[in-house]
Amino acid sequence: MSARLVIDGEVAAPQSLDFAALRALGDQLVEPSALLSGREIVAVRLETLLALARVNEHARSLVFESSEGSYVHSMTLEAVRGCVVIYRVGEAPLPRGLGGPLRLVTQAPARCGDIKALATIHVSEHAHIDDADTERWCLRTATTGRANVPHD
């Protein structure tokens, strides 16, 4: 079974992207890796993926969840610049040992670090980021299976 990246929530065109769909997207980022004997690491910009899903204008944040649900984190939509989803090494899917099959790599403003085994990006109209940095956390709801974050 191939890994899928689901983008849902406050979007006009929800997505479920497998390896072939990610590979077919334009705007691929390719970089040789000294750590992987010169093999190329390939990624897609998070902005490209969100544009594909057509994020609604009232959306304010993103909630990311790993495939097994053990890791959930959020960031504001403004923080996505420079973030990428790595999905392959050379011609093969990114191995689990490198955080695959899908790995979100963030930039400093996102403040959530890399998310290994990424499975879901939920776009929300709620501000899930606590500007005071008091470590808000996400909760999974049993009825929807989607990640939710407490908000005021």
Contacts in CASP RR format, 6 or more apart in sequence:
PFRMAT RR
TARGET T0000
AUTHOR 0000-0000-0000
METHOD contacts of the structure
MODEL  1
MSARLVIDGEVAAPQSLDFAALRALGDQLVEPSALLSGREIVAVRLETLL
ALARVNEHARSLVFESSEGSYVHSMTLEAVRGCVVIYRVGEAPLPRGLGG
PLRLVTQAPARCGDIKALATIHVSEHAHIDDADTERWCLRTATTGRANVP
HD
2 18 0 8 1.000
2 19 0 8 1.000
2 93 0 8 1.000
2 101 0 8 1.000
3 18 0 8 1.000
3 19 0 8 1.000
3 67 0 8 1.000
3 93 0 8 1.000
3 100 0 8 1.000
3 101 0 8 1.000
3 102 0 8 1.000
3 119 0 8 1.000
4 16 0 8 1.000
4 17 0 8 1.000
4 18 0 8 1.000
4 119 0 8 1.000
5 15 0 8 1.000
5 16 0 8 1.000
5 17 0 8 1.000
5 22 0 8 1.000
5 49 0 8 1.000
5 85 0 8 1.000
5 102 0 8 1.000
5 118 0 8 1.000
5 119 0 8 1.000
5 120 0 8 1.000
5 121 0 8 1.000
6 14 0 8 1.000
6 15 0 8 1.000
6 16 0 8 1.000
6 17 0 8 1.000
6 119 0 8 1.000
6 120 0 8 1.000
6 121 0 8 1.000
7 14 0 8 1.000
7 15 0 8 1.000
7 16 0 8 1.000
7 17 0 8 1.000
7 49 0 8 1.000
7 50 0 8 1.000
7 52 0 8 1.000
7 53 0 8 1.000
7 120 0 8 1.000
7 121 0 8 1.000
7 123 0 8 1.000
8 14 0 8 1.000
8 15 0 8 1.000
8 120 0 8 1.000
8 121 0 8 1.000
8 122 0 8 1.000
8 123 0 8 1.000
8 146 0 8 1.000
9 122 0 8 1.000
9 123 0 8 1.000
9 124 0 8 1.000
10 55 0 8 1.000
10 56 0 8 1.000
10 58 0 8 1.000
10 59 0 8 1.000
10 123 0 8 1.000
10 124 0 8 1.000
10 125 0 8 1.000
11 50 0 8 1.000
11 53 0 8 1.000
11 54 0 8 1.000
11 55 0 8 1.000
11 56 0 8 1.000
11 59 0 8 1.000
11 123 0 8 1.000
12 53 0 8 1.000
12 54 0 8 1.000
12 55 0 8 1.000
12 56 0 8 1.000
13 52 0 8 1.000
13 53 0 8 1.000
13 54 0 8 1.000
14 53 0 8 1.000
15 49 0 8 1.000
15 52 0 8 1.000
15 53 0 8 1.000
17 49 0 8 1.000
19 87 0 8 1.000
19 88 0 8 1.000
19 93 0 8 1.000
19 101 0 8 1.000
22 44 0 8 1.000
22 85 0 8 1.000
22 87 0 8 1.000
22 88 0 8 1.000
23 87 0 8 1.000
23 88 0 8 1.000
25 44 0 8 1.000
25 48 0 8 1.000
25 49 0 8 1.000
25 52 0 8 1.000
26 44 0 8 1.000
26 48 0 8 1.000
27 44 0 8 1.000
27 45 0 8 1.000
27 48 0 8 1.000
28 42 0 8 1.000
28 43 0 8 1.000
28 44 0 8 1.000
29 42 0 8 1.000
29 43 0 8 1.000
29 44 0 8 1.000
29 45 0 8 1.000
29 84 0 8 1.000
30 40 0 8 1.000
30 41 0 8 1.000
30 42 0 8 1.000
31 40 0 8 1.000
31 41 0 8 1.000
31 43 0 8 1.000
32 38 0 8 1.000
32 39 0 8 1.000
32 40 0 8 1.000
32 41 0 8 1.000
33 39 0 8 1.000
33 40 0 8 1.000
33 41 0 8 1.000
33 89 0 8 1.000
36 89 0 8 1.000
39 89 0 8 1.000
39 90 0 8 1.000
40 89 0 8 1.000
40 90 0 8 1.000
41 86 0 8 1.000
41 88 0 8 1.000
41 89 0 8 1.000
41 90 0 8 1.000
41 94 0 8 1.000
42 86 0 8 1.000
42 87 0 8 1.000
42 88 0 8 1.000
42 89 0 8 1.000
42 90 0 8 1.000
43 84 0 8 1.000
43 85 0 8 1.000
43 86 0 8 1.000
43 87 0 8 1.000
43 105 0 8 1.000
44 84 0 8 1.000
44 85 0 8 1.000
44 87 0 8 1.000
45 82 0 8 1.000
45 83 0 8 1.000
45 84 0 8 1.000
46 80 0 8 1.000
46 82 0 8 1.000
46 83 0 8 1.000
46 84 0 8 1.000
46 85 0 8 1.000
46 104 0 8 1.000
47 80 0 8 1.000
47 81 0 8 1.000
47 82 0 8 1.000
47 83 0 8 1.000
49 85 0 8 1.000
49 121 0 8 1.000
50 62 0 8 1.000
50 77 0 8 1.000
50 80 0 8 1.000
50 121 0 8 1.000
50 123 0 8 1.000
53 123 0 8 1.000
55 77 0 8 1.000
55 123 0 8 1.000
56 123 0 8 1.000
56 125 0 8 1.000
58 125 0 8 1.000
59 77 0 8 1.000
59 123 0 8 1.000
59 124 0 8 1.000
59 125 0 8 1.000
60 76 0 8 1.000
60 77 0 8 1.000
60 124 0 8 1.000
60 125 0 8 1.000
60 126 0 8 1.000
60 127 0 8 1.000
60 128 0 8 1.000
61 74 0 8 1.000
61 75 0 8 1.000
61 76 0 8 1.000
61 77 0 8 1.000
61 123 0 8 1.000
61 124 0 8 1.000
61 126 0 8 1.000
61 127 0 8 1.000
61 128 0 8 1.000
61 129 0 8 1.000
61 149 0 8 1.000
62 74 0 8 1.000
62 75 0 8 1.000
62 76 0 8 1.000
62 77 0 8 1.000
62 80 0 8 1.000
62 121 0 8 1.000
62 122 0 8 1.000
62 123 0 8 1.000
62 124 0 8 1.000
63 72 0 8 1.000
63 73 0 8 1.000
63 74 0 8 1.000
63 120 0 8 1.000
63 121 0 8 1.000
63 122 0 8 1.000
63 124 0 8 1.000
63 128 0 8 1.000
63 138 0 8 1.000
63 146 0 8 1.000
63 147 0 8 1.000
63 148 0 8 1.000
63 149 0 8 1.000
64 72 0 8 1.000
64 73 0 8 1.000
64 74 0 8 1.000
64 75 0 8 1.000
64 104 0 8 1.000
64 112 0 8 1.000
64 115 0 8 1.000
64 118 0 8 1.000
64 120 0 8 1.000
64 121 0 8 1.000
64 122 0 8 1.000
64 147 0 8 1.000
65 71 0 8 1.000
65 72 0 8 1.000
65 118 0 8 1.000
65 119 0 8 1.000
65 120 0 8 1.000
65 122 0 8 1.000
65 138 0 8 1.000
65 140 0 8 1.000
65 147 0 8 1.000
66 72 0 8 1.000
66 115 0 8 1.000
66 116 0 8 1.000
66 117 0 8 1.000
66 118 0 8 1.000
66 119 0 8 1.000
67 117 0 8 1.000
67 118 0 8 1.000
67 119 0 8 1.000
68 117 0 8 1.000
69 119 0 8 1.000
69 140 0 8 1.000
71 115 0 8 1.000
71 116 0 8 1.000
71 117 0 8 1.000
72 137 0 8 1.000
72 138 0 8 1.000
72 140 0 8 1.000
72 147 0 8 1.000
73 112 0 8 1.000
73 113 0 8 1.000
73 115 0 8 1.000
73 138 0 8 1.000
74 112 0 8 1.000
74 124 0 8 1.000
74 128 0 8 1.000
74 129 0 8 1.000
74 136 0 8 1.000
74 138 0 8 1.000
74 147 0 8 1.000
74 149 0 8 1.000
75 106 0 8 1.000
75 110 0 8 1.000
75 111 0 8 1.000
75 112 0 8 1.000
75 129 0 8 1.000
76 127 0 8 1.000
76 129 0 8 1.000
78 109 0 8 1.000
79 106 0 8 1.000
79 107 0 8 1.000
79 109 0 8 1.000
79 110 0 8 1.000
79 111 0 8 1.000
80 110 0 8 1.000
81 107 0 8 1.000
81 109 0 8 1.000
82 106 0 8 1.000
82 107 0 8 1.000
83 104 0 8 1.000
83 105 0 8 1.000
83 106 0 8 1.000
83 107 0 8 1.000
83 110 0 8 1.000
84 104 0 8 1.000
84 105 0 8 1.000
85 102 0 8 1.000
85 103 0 8 1.000
85 104 0 8 1.000
85 105 0 8 1.000
85 118 0 8 1.000
86 94 0 8 1.000
86 98 0 8 1.000
86 100 0 8 1.000
86 102 0 8 1.000
86 103 0 8 1.000
86 105 0 8 1.000
87 93 0 8 1.000
87 94 0 8 1.000
87 100 0 8 1.000
87 101 0 8 1.000
87 102 0 8 1.000
87 103 0 8 1.000
88 94 0 8 1.000
89 95 0 8 1.000
89 98 0 8 1.000
93 100 0 8 1.000
93 101 0 8 1.000
94 100 0 8 1.000
94 101 0 8 1.000
94 102 0 8 1.000
94 103 0 8 1.000
95 101 0 8 1.000
96 117 0 8 1.000
99 114 0 8 1.000
99 116 0 8 1.000
99 117 0 8 1.000
100 116 0 8 1.000
100 117 0 8 1.000
100 118 0 8 1.000
101 117 0 8 1.000
102 117 0 8 1.000
102 118 0 8 1.000
102 119 0 8 1.000
103 114 0 8 1.000
103 115 0 8 1.000
103 116 0 8 1.000
103 117 0 8 1.000
103 118 0 8 1.000
104 114 0 8 1.000
104 115 0 8 1.000
104 118 0 8 1.000
105 113 0 8 1.000
105 114 0 8 1.000
106 112 0 8 1.000
106 113 0 8 1.000
106 114 0 8 1.000
106 115 0 8 1.000
120 146 0 8 1.000
120 147 0 8 1.000
122 146 0 8 1.000
122 147 0 8 1.000
124 149 0 8 1.000
126 149 0 8 1.000
126 151 0 8 1.000
127 151 0 8 1.000
128 136 0 8 1.000
128 138 0 8 1.000
128 149 0 8 1.000
128 151 0 8 1.000
129 136 0 8 1.000
130 136 0 8 1.000
136 149 0 8 1.000
136 150 0 8 1.000
137 149 0 8 1.000
137 150 0 8 1.000
138 147 0 8 1.000
138 148 0 8 1.000
138 149 0 8 1.000
139 147 0 8 1.000
139 148 0 8 1.000
139 149 0 8 1.000
139 150 0 8 1.000
140 146 0 8 1.000
140 147 0 8 1.000
140 148 0 8 1.000
141 148 0 8 1.000
END
